[in-house]
Amino acid sequence: MKKIQLIAALVLAILALCSCDNTDYQKVIPANATLVVKADMKAITEKADLKNSKAMKMLDESLVAVVKGKDMKQVKEYVDDPMKMGIDFSMPVYFFMVGEDLGLTMKVSNESDVKDFLQVLNKQGLSSKPQEKNGLMCGTLVDDIYYSYDDNTFLLLASMNKGGGSKMGKIAQQLMEMDEKDSFVGTEAYDRLNEEDDDLVTYTNGKWGKDILSNVMSTVLPASVDVKDLDVFLSLNFENGKASFKTHVCGKTEKAQALIDEADKNFGMIDGKYLDNVSENMLIWFGTNVKGEWALNKLKESKSTKEMLFMMERTIDIEQMLRAVEGDVALELQMLDTDMDAKDSFGYVAQAELKNTDFLADVDDWKASMKDYGMSMSDKGKNQYLLTMDDQSYLWGVQDKDLYLASEKADLKGSGAKFLDAYKDDIKKNKLYLYVNLSKVPFVDFAKQSGLNFLTEPLEKLESAVVRSASSDEVTLTINLKDKDENFLKQLF
């Protein structure tokens, strides 16, 4: 436990520094790395105000109990000024993964200082003494982590495979001597990684985290795109008032890139036709501009959705209706009662632009056929209907060339709520847009009911969550705070 506390103290101290210029120490990352993470320490630590954080103060106090012997003064100096370790923490830190091996590379500023630092760790039982092997200084940290360094690069290696540590020395030697042509720095992925100017940027070639990536991109990419054929970049950026998570993909093959480009043709920029009639009860709003034929085929990629559409077609030709859609589509979930056990806690309204209303000619046939399945549909006005099934009622109809479908108690007309006013321009710059009104969620009640009272304060600070996509190769999630001067990182530490 004491070892862990001391390492944590040193890690926090390292984070309290800076970022970014030359690439020579990055050459140890192999070109076949399945995962590479670049961290901009300067931005992260400034936003977290780490030196003045509660976490740093707690660890500072714990050093008295953790450090053995007469090294307290020197360890404290390393915590206060990590540059004395001989590592240039003003440069970005790179974490990488190859197979089951994990690596971390950092820039050496003073080789002699690195050796002195490792000798202090040795006295504390955290490191072996550095020894020269084939022109490199080598050793282990806490038994399982292999280190190797020269006057330029400090490399840490570990294996997730039990017993794999015995080969780490050989791998480290190979990586330290690797030619640039075999290195990640010589790849297009490296250039793209460094084009992203966010606090944390991650690259994966699609082999790592396959299920996660498939779920993230499934909304905009066709099912025929296999994530193994993609280079995927995930970035995280903290700004005052918000935190943003972005996913960007590039095809590694011409076929994969062509499928990504083709997906774009099925979405248009949102016109914002349905932005002015959202309800005061709006919890979630989703908008897009899409061709119904493509959307129908996309829905059918899911087996359960395909089965549901088949069941619905015994009463309503839902496929004919969806094929008539072309233009803006908006879905709104409304919170009608904060009591989650209430019968009608939520309501919903779906609206869509139509290129034709030919399906209305079949409504009388639908009315007749649905009686065989215990359902009914009654007229509520010209092209307006009330559909009843399983003791539930739904409103649907066509006004001009706008299709709507709603739960019976939902606010159909809306009341011109202002939730989306500040987002209108942003919405119209995108092809997909999801807005979640977090200020409407009763977080205090949820936290109390779940026994998670400690989450009440941070959850209460949330204003909204936005997921948006301007193209089929990129999706961004932004969490917005009510106080635009607060920073997520500062709250965390």
Secondary structure, 3 states (H helix, E strand, C coil): CHHHHHHHHHHHHHHCCCCCCCCHHHHHCECCCCEEEEECHHHHHHHHCHHHCHHHHHHHHHHHHHCCCCCHHHHHHHHHCHHHHCECCCCCEEEEEECCEEEEEEEECCHHHHHHHHHHHHHCCCECCCEEECCEEEEEECCCEEEEECCCEEEEEEECCCCHHHHHHHHHHHHHCCCHHHEHHHCHHHHHHHHCCCCEEEEECCCCCHHHHHHHHCCCCCCCCCHHHEEEEEEEEEECCEEEEEEEEEECCHHHHHHHHHHHCCECCCCCCCHHHCCCCEEEEEEEEEEHHHHHHHHCCCHHHHHHHHHHCCCCCHHHHHHCEEEEEEEEEEECCCCCCCCCCEEEEEEEEECCCHHHHHHHHHHHHHHHHCCEEEEEECCEEEEEECCEEEEEEEECCEEEEEECCCCCCCCCCCCCHHHHHHHCCCCEEEEECHHHCCHHHHHHHCCCHHHHHHHHCEEEEEEEEEECCEEEEEEEECCCCCCHHHHHC
